[in-house]
């Protein structure tokens, strides 16, 4: 197999471990804290998770007397979308297993959770693991979005665990995947199985976090990858002096990526979906905000700029969210009737008598190409596919129209030219930063210690991440501690609560202090490419968001 010089060099990188996980495997001791509670809905969740609810927090410390050198058989699953560092989680898990007992076996389930359901595996050897160390992507075993939710799927998963003689299954995924891990752990115990289930926190969106999961892996690399691209556009705009770049970024449920990229590049405008929802900002109000910056900068002679837009923004704008909900309902109710209509004019006529007049007026204000995107094929749950709505083009169209009207009234005399971009897949499989390479390896190694200690229903946790890796704290968090009940797709379900941008948190407040200056002046930063070799202050730094959250 041909490989790049960088890939070849990355093979030799040795991820750093916290001191509590370094040295002899027998020097790792497990400390248990007090019993825990869920975020809310205590009684209901206690009744759902009868055997796994209320477990204590786990911390690993240096000590003597641990017996974690027994032979183990473990299966590992990559679940959901890719995130940089997944291979290192598997490598850390593998190295921990083999360090404790060379006879231990690690199975990779091919294609995500469906690999567990259908018993599709590969035995992961040293040769395979070494081929993927410190690299991006999920190539090693692939991923998938299958949810283990039916009685048949749970039963098949248990049957696979029995056939392989598994001591444990490790599920590497986001909030939904780790909710699945919690349910699987409960199911196994309730059905007399000793197979343990451990989760690992993955998602580039950054919305799987709390006091004990400081960040999800992949977020650091994705944000730095996007910020390099945004910084390039900042430099280009500042050089040509003629383009406004409207950039949509990954992050449907939360705006963590947009906020972090704003810190790294200092754009003129960065929209925060959570703020839009909290302040009930209309689409018109958002356009006002963007136009105010364009006009002011034009008066300063700067007919160029950068606008960052979270992927899920439209679902946070009150009138658009209402429209989407109503479209989902009416199209689901009359799916066959609507499916026969392909022309936008006819679709609009069909809708005119089926949705409230207020929402129909909103639909009429949308540019035709964008309106079509609201009506395209639904997802498997019957919902509009928000990620396919070109929000950046919607805003450009409305801004252009507004500026033209202002020009007629002699309120604006500048020149507005634009480019639109969507940075999404570009960040999901990048070479992991040193931070993510170290963090992921530590998460995998911690997952091994949790398994070897006989624990189940936990997510691997590595904390104190703004310190050098040697000072990180490792352990495990009960999955039920991160849960609440939510109404999804017609029923109430236990789920791990998504972490949105905290409007009372230090990162958001820091952003607010600076954005008026950024909106008017050219304050661009150019972070450049990710650096893998050099001083720690250049190569090993966590995100700015993480520093703002945890620095004293």
N, C-alpha and C positions, 0 to 999 in steps of 0.2 A: 504494500500500500504506500503510495507517495504521500508525504507529509510536508507541511511548511516548516520553515526554519523556526518560527515561533512555537509551533506545536511540538516540535522536537525538543526545544529548549524547555517548554513547560512540563514535559514528562519528568524532568529532573528536579522540579520544584518540590521541596519538602514542606508540606503544610504545617503550620505551627499549632500546637495543642496547648490548652490551659495546663498549668502546673499540676492541677489535681488529677489530670489524666495522663501525665507523663511519667516516665520511669517504669518501675516494676508494676505489672498488672495486679499483683497481690497487695500493693500499697493503696489501692482505691477502696475507700470505705463509704458506705451509704448512710446518710443521716436523714431521718424522717422528721417532718414538722408536724404541726397540728392538723386535724381533719379539716377538709376544705368544703366550701359551699359553691354552688353555681352562681352565675351573675344575678339571676332572678328565677322565679318559678320553681322554688326549692322543692315543694312537695310533689309537684307533677314530675319533675325530673328525677327525684328520688324513687318514684314509683316506676319510671321507665328504666332507670339504671339501678336495679335492685342490688346487684352485686358489685358494681364498680363506682357507685356514687360516694362522694365524701372522702376519697383517698387523700393521704397527706402529700404535701410538697416534698420532693426529694432533692437532696444536695449531695454532691460527691466531694469528699475531702480526703486528704492524705491520712493514712492510718495503717493499721495492721489487722490481720485476722479475716480478711475477705476471702471467700472461696468461690471465685468466678472462673475457674480454669476447667470446668467440665465441658465435654464435647456437646456441641449444639448443632441443630439443623434449623436454619432461618430462611424465610422467603422475603424478597423485597419487591415492592411495587412502586413505579413512578406513575403518578395519577394527575390528570389534568394537563394544562398547558405547560410548555417547557419554561424552565428558569435556569439561568447560569449557575452551575455548581452542583447540579443533581448527581453527576458522576462522582464528585468528591464525597457526597454523603454515602454513596455505596462503597467507595474506597475506604472511608473511615470505618464503616460497619465491618467490611471484610477484614481489614487489618486488625481490628479489635478481636474479632472471632479467632483469627489465625494466631494472633499473639498469645491469646489465652490457651488455645488448644489447636494445634495444626490439623487435627482430624475433623474439626468443625466444617460444616458445609453451608455455603450460601447459594440459594436458588434465586434466579431472577425470573419474575413473572413477565412474560412477553405481552406487550400491548396494553398495559395498565391493569385495572381490576378484573377485566375479562379474562386475563391470564390465570388469575386465582380461581375464578368461577369454572373455567374450562380446563384447568390444569395444563397450561402451556408454559413450560419452563425451560430454562437453560441453567446448567451448573456454572457458576461464575468462578473461573480459575484465576490464578495469579497472572497468567498471560493475558487474559481478557481484561482484567482490572487495570493492568499496567498500560494497556493500549488507550485508556480513556482518562487517566489521571489528569486533573487540572484543566480539562477541556470542557467546552460548552456543549449544549445539546443533550438530548436524551437517547442518543443513538444506541447505547449499550443494550438496552432491553425495550426501548420504545415506551410510549405512554398511551393513555386512553382516557375517555371521559365516562365510561360505564359506571353507573352507581349500583352498589350492592344494596338493593332495597326490597326485592320481592322475597317471599318465603323460599322459593326455589333457588334463588341466587345465594341466599344465606346458607341453605342446606348444601349446595354444591361447593361453596367455599369451605365449609366444614369437612366435607368429604375429601377435598383436595388436601387439606391440612393433615387429615388422618392417613391418606395414602402415602404422603411424603414423610410422615412422621415428624412434622414441624414442631419445634419448640416455640417458634414465634413467627409473626408476620410484621414487617415494617412497611408502613404506608407513607410515602413521601408525597405530600400534596398541600393544597390550600385549605380554606375553612370547610368547604363541602367534603373534601376527601378525608379530612381529619374527623369530621362528624361521622362519616362512614366508619372510620377506624374505631371510634367510641362505640358505635352500635355493634360492630363486629366483635369487639372485645367482650361486650355484654352477652352477645349471642353465644359465643364460644363457651363462656363460663356457665351460662344458664343451661347449656346442653351437655354439660359434663366434660368439656374439652379443656385440656391444660395448655393449649396453644395460646400464647400471649400475643397481644397486639400493641404495637408502639407506633406513634406518628412522628413525622418531622415537618416543620413549618416552611412551606414553599409557596411563593407567589411574587411575581415581580411587581404586582399592584401595591404591595405593602400593607394590605388591609387585614392580614393575620398577625396581630400583635396585641400585647397587653403588658402588664408590669413584669411578667416573667418570660414573655417572648418579645424581646425588645425590637426585633425586626424579623421579617421573613427573608429567607435566602433568595438571592437573585435580584432583589430590589437595588442593592448597591451597584451591581454591574449594569443593570438595565438603565438606571438613571445616569450613570456616567457615560454610557454609550449614547443615549439620547442627547445628553448635554454636549458631548463632542460635536454631534451633528448640528444642534442648535447654535453652538458657538461658531461653527463654520458659517452658518447663515447670518449670524450677527456680524461677523467679519465681512461677509459679502455685501450685506446691506450697508454697512458703514463705508465700504469701498465704492460701491456703485451709486449710493445715495438716491436710490429710486424705487426700491421695492418694500412693501409691507408683506412680511411672511406670516401667514396664519398656519399654525402648527397644531394638529390634534395629536394627543399623546395617550397611550394606554392608561386605563383606569376607569372602568365602568362604574363601580360602586363607590370609589373613593378617589380623591385628588392628590394622593401622596406623591405620585410621580411628577405631576405638574408643579407642585410646590417645591419639591427637591430640585427639579431642573431650573426653576426660577431662582433659587438660591445660587445655583452654580453658574448661571448665565446672565441674570438680571435683565429680563426682557422688559419691554414697555408695558405690556399687559399680561397678566396671568389670571385666568378665571379659576375660581375655586367653587366647585359644585356645591359643597356643603354650605358655603356662604350664600350662594344663590338661593338655595332652599330656605335657609334660616331667615333671610331678609325678604323672601318671596319676591325676588327680582324677576320682573317680566322680561321677555325677549327684547322688548323695546328699551328697557332700562339697560340691559347688557350692551345693546347697540349704542346707546347714549354714551356709556363709559368708554367704549372703544373709539367712537368718533371724537370725543372730547380730547383724547390723547392725540389722535391724528391731526386735529385742527391746531392744537397748541404747538405740536412739534413742527407743523407746517409754518406757523407764524415765526418759529425760530429758524426756519430755512431747512428743516429736516423732514423731507417727504419720504421717510422710510421708517421701518420699525419691525418689532417682533411681537406676536400675540400667541400665547400658549393656551390651549383649550383641552380640558380633560375629555376623554372619550365618551363618558356617560353624561355630559352636561345636560343634554336635552331632557333627560329624565328628572332633572332637578328644577327645571323651569316650570313654575306652577301650571300655566295654561297649556304647555306642551305635554307635561305629565298627564294632565286631565285628558287631553286629546288622545294620547297613546293608550290610556286605559280604556277609553270609550271605543277606539278603533279595535282594540283587542277583543272587547266584548261583542261588538256587533258583527265583526268578521267571523268570530268563532261560532256565533249563533246561526249565521246564514252563510256558512263557508261554501257550500255547493253553489248557491246563487251568485256569490261574489266571484268565485273562481271562473265563471263563464265570461266575465267582463275584463278586457285587457287594455282598453283605451282609457287614458286618464280622465278625459272629459266625461265619459260614461260612468267611470268609477265615482267621480265627484257628484254627478247627478244621483247615483245610487245612494251615496252617503247623505245627501242633502235632507232626506226625509227620515234618516235613521240615527243621526247624532244631534245633540243640542245645537242650537243656532250659534251660540258663543264659540263652540269648538269648530263648527263649520267655517266661521269667519277666520279663525286662526289658520285652518287648513288652506283657505283661499289666499292668505298672505304669503304662504311658502312659495319659493321658486318652484316651477313645475318639476324640474329634475329631483328636487328634494322631496316634494309631495309624493312622487312615485316611490321613493325609498321608504316612506311611512306605510305604503300599501303593498310592498313586495312580500314574497313568501314568508310565512311566520316560522318561528322556531318550533321544536317538537312539543312545546307547551302551549303553542298558539299565540305567542307574544311577538311583537315587532322586534326585529333583529337590530337593536340599537347600534351595535358596532358598525353596521353597514350604512348608517345614516351619516352623510358627509357634513357634519356640523360645521367644520371649517368653511365649507363652501356656502352653507346656509348663512353664516355670519358675514362672509364676504359680500354675498349678494345684497343683504339688507344694509350693510354699511355703505356699499357703493350707491345704492338707491337713496339713502339718507344724505350722503355727501352731495349728490347731484341736486337734491332739493335745496340744500343749504347754499349751493353755488348760485342757484337761481335767485335766492334772496340775498345774495352777496354776503353771506355769513362765512364763506369758505372760498379761498382762491387758490388752494394748492393743487397738486397733481397726485392722484391716488392710483398707483399701480400695485399689483399684488401677485403673490404666488401662494399656492396652498400645498400642504404636506400632511401626511399621516405617518408618524413614527410608531410602529407597533411591533411587527415581527422582527424588525432590525435589532431589537434589544433582548429577545427571548433566549437566544442561543449563543451569545457572545462568549469569548474566552472569559471565564470568571476572573474578577479582580483578585488581588491577593487577599483582600478582606473576605470575599465570598469563598475563595478556595479554602482559607483557614477555617472560616465559620462553618462551612458545610462539612468539612472533614471532622471537625469537633462534634457537630450534630450527629454524624454517623457513628462516631466512636462512643458518644454518650448513649445512643440508642442500643449499642451492644451492651454497655454496662447495665442499663435498665433491664435488658433481657436476661443477662447473666445473673442479675439479682432477683429474678423471679417476678418481676413487676409487669402488670398489664393495664391497659386503659390510660397510658401516659403519652405525652408528647415530649420529645427531646428538647431540652432547654439549655441554652448557653447565654449567659448574661454578662453585664459589666463590659459591654462591647466597645465603649469608647476608650478603654484602657488597652495597653499592649496585650496580645493574645495570651501571654503567659499568666496574666492576671484575670483572665475570664473565669467566670463561675459556671459550672456545669451541673446538670441534674435533670429532673423531670417534673412536669406539671400534669396533674390529673386532667384528662380531656373534659370531664364533666364540669370542671371549675370554670371553663371558658364558654359555657353554654347558656342559652335561654330558649324559650319557645317562640316561634314565629309562624305566621300564617303564610304558607306558600302553596301555590297551585291548588287552592281549594281545601287545604287541610292544615291543621296545626302540627308542627314538627319541631323536634329538638335540633338546634343548629348552633354551631360556634358563631358567636356574634362578630360581625365584621367591624373592624376598627376604622372609623372615618376620621377625616382631619378634624382635630379638636379645636374648635374656634376659641377656646379659652386657654389653649396650650401655647407654650413659648415659641414654637416654630411659626404658627400662624400670626401671633402678635408681632414677631420680628418682621415677618413679611409685610404686614400692614404698615409698620413704621417706615418702610422703605419704598412702597409702591408708588406713592405720589411723585417722588423724585424720579423713579425709573420711568414713569409714564410721560414725563416732560423732557427729561434729559437723556442723552446717550450715555448709559452707564454699563454697557455690555462687558461681560467677562468671557474669556475664551479658554475654557478648561483644557482643550486639546485632547489627544488620545489617551486612553488608559495606559498608565505606566506600570510595568511589572518588575522592573529592576532599577534599583537606586535606593536612596535614603528612605527610611520608614515614613517620614513626614510627607513624602511624595507618593509612595507606593502602597502604604498599608492603611491609609486613613478611611474611616467610615464615612457615611453620608453626613452632610451638614445638618439635616433634620435630626439624626440620632444625637449629634453633639448638642444641638439646642435643647433636645428633650432631657438629656441626662447630665450635661455639664453643670457643675455647681457654680 
